[in-house]
Amino acid sequence: MISNNTMDIIAYYLSEYDMTAFTYLGYKSQASGFREIASVFGRKDGYLRRLRDEYDVVTSNHRNGQRNRPPRQRIMDTKEYLSSYSFDELSSIVKSIITNATSATLTPSSIEDVSKISEIDLERIINAKDMNSRIEYKTSSMKAVRIYDHSIIYGLKALYKGRCQLCGYFPLDEFITDITEAHHIEYYSETQNNDASNILILCPNHHSIIHKLNPTFDRKQMRYLFPNGIILGLKLNYHINEVNNNDRS
């Protein structure tokens, strides 16, 4: 299930770039764009349109939007963070979010069951793949496979610009190279859950220690609880909502 945070990214993008954004995503009109994007995520098009209108207050578009009311803090925070991205950068992020939500298709195939691969080995494979590659894994019927699309990882890594969500740092920044890795909160080898809301972008050290100690992730407070009592909360988070907090107002 897509989080409200992720919908905020899409709404900001549609507000800031207006019809240019819809055209880039392949929609002939705003109406069809709202309808089709919302349907992908199980939302009504009115929800996305209203959220876009809220961002009209803080973006550079020409619409009146909801200028008769002050923007919520959530809107201002998202705008402040995303305003540093270029059109091309944000387009790539939004497209990866939408593509990932529509990529869980079933295709006839014959392939090894991913349950035979350990989670850490599977994530090494996932993080080593290029953006155009994919993993296929069997469904319970054993007659079809589900397609794993890697673009969401590259979209989320672009969203955090090489920084770890746990420590907030750009590891080995003197090399000017993004070495962060994608981590599935609910292990992918067990759940095959590749939703953006199940993925964290972590530095190699924090990624390794999580697999070594297997801490519990508390979604209510967005933090890891380690067996030795250490608690690590997310320093950066622009795409996952807290449990039972559908509106970060």
N, C-alpha and C positions, 0 to 999 in steps of 0.2 A: 504494500500500500504506500503510495507516495505521501510524503509528509507535507505539511503546510509550508515549511521552510523551502522545500524544493519548488513548490508552486509559486512562491514569492520570486524565485529566480526567473521563472518563465514570465510572470506578470510584469516584473521590472523591465525585462528585455522587450516585451511587446509594447510597453508604454514608452520606453526611451526611443525605440527605433520604428515604432508604428508600422506602416504598411511595408516598409523595407524588410522588417523582420518576418512578417507573414509571407512575403514573396520568397525570401531566402529559404524558409521552411517548406516551400512548395504549395502554399495555399493561394487561391485566386482571389479570395476576399477575406475580410476580417470575420465575417459571419461563419464561413466554412472553417476558418482556422480555429476560432473559439470552440465551435461544435466538435471538430475532430480531435483537437488536443484534449479538451475536457473529457471526451468519451474514452480516450485511451486510459485515463486515470480514474474512471468511474465517477466523474463529477459532471454537474450540469454546466452548460456553457455560460449560464448566467453568473455562476460562481467565479469563473476565471475572468469574465468581463468586469465584474464589480471589483475584483482584486486589482485588475489593470487600472481601473478608474482611480483607485486609491493611490497608485503610484504616479498618476498624472499630476498630483499635487507637488511632487518632488523631482520629476524628470523634466526634460526640455521639450516635451511635445506641445502641440497647439490646442489640445482639448481642455475644456473646463474641468472635466473629471469631477472630483469631489472637493473642489477648492473652497467650498463654504464650510469646511470642517478641518480642523488641524490634523495632520498625519499622526498615526500611532507611532510609538517608539520603534516598534518592529519594522515599520516601513522606512523610517529614517535610518535605522541601523543597516538594513539591507542595501539601501541606496548608497550610503556612505562607503560600504565595502565594495559594491559592484561597479561604482562609478569609475574606478581605476582601470577597468577592463575595456579593451577596444571592441569594436563591433565584431571583428573576426574572432576574437577570443571568446566573447560571450556567446556568439552564434554557435561555436563549436561545443561549448558546454551545454547549451539548451538542446541542441540537436542530439547530443549523446544521451541526455535524460529521456527525451521522447523516443529515440531509437531503442533504448534499453527496455522501455516499457512495452514496446510492441514486438520485441524480438523473441519472446518465448513461444515460438512456433514449433509444431511437431513435424518431423521429416523422417521418412523411412530410411533406416540405416542399420548397420551392424557395427558395434563398437564396444570396447571394454567398459564395464561398469565402473564409474568413478569411486564407488564405495571401496574398491580394492586399493585405492591410493590414499595415503595419509593426508591429513589436512595441510600440514606444513609443506609437504611435497607438492600438493595440488596448488597451493598458493604460490610456490616458487614458479610453477609452470604458468600460472595466471599472470604473475608480475613480469615474467620474461617474454610474454607474447607481444607481438606488435598489434597496432590498433585494428588492423584488418583481419586478424586471425580469430578463431573461435574454438570453443570446446563443445563437443557433443556428448550428451550422457543419456543413458537409457531411462525410459519411463517405466512405471510398474508393469505395463503391458508387455515390455520387452520387444515390442514390434515397432517402436518409434523412439526417437531421441529428441531431447529438448536442446535448443541452441543457446549457448552461452555467448553473449556479445561483450567484447572487451571495451567497446567505446565508452561505456559508463565510467570505467576506471580512469581513462585518460581525461574524461570530462571533469571528474572530481579532483584529479591531480592538478588540472589546470585551475580549478576553482580555488585551491589552497596554495597555488604558486610555489610548490616545493616545500611547504611547511607541514610539520607534523601536527595533527589535531590534538595530541596529548600534551606535548611540551611547547608547541607553538613556534619551534625553531626550524630554520632551514639548515639541515645537517650538512656539515662540511661546505658551508656557503662560499668559502674561498675558491672552490672549484667551479662555482656557478653552474652546477648540474643537479637536476632534480633526481634524488635517489630514494624518494619516499616510495612506500609500497601500500598496496591495497590489502586491507584485512577485513574478513567477513566476521561480524559479531557473532551471529549464529553460524557455526561452521558450515561452509558450503558443501563439504563432502557429506554432511549429514542431512542438510535441508534443501540444497540446490537453490537457496534464496539469494538471488543476485540483485535484489532491489537496491536502489541507492540508499534507502533507509537502513540497510544491513551492512553497509560498507563504510569503513573508516580509512582515512589516509594517514599512515604512520611512518615515522622514521624507522630505519632498520633495527635500532636498539629496542625501541618500545614494541615493535612488531615481534621481535624474537623473545622478549621477556614474557609477553602475553602467551605465546605458544609454550614457553617453558613452564610457566606457573599456572596457566589456565585459570585466571581470575574470573569472577562473576561481573557481568556488566549490568549496572543499575540504570535502567532507562528513565526512571523517574528523576534522577539527579544527574544523569549523563556522566557516569564515573565508573571506573573499574575498582572492584574490591578484591585485593590480593589475599591469599591465605595467611600471610604473615602480618596482616593488619594494615598494610600500606593502602592508601586510597589515592587514585589518580583520576582527576576530573578532566574533561575536555577543555582545552584552552581556546580552541577554535571550533566553531560549529555553525555552518550556514546551510546545512541540508538535512539534518535529522531533528525531528521534534521529540520532546519529552513525552513519555506515556501519560495519557489523560490530560494533555495540555495542547489542545487543538488550536488554540489561539494565543500566541505569545504577545498579548497586548500589554 
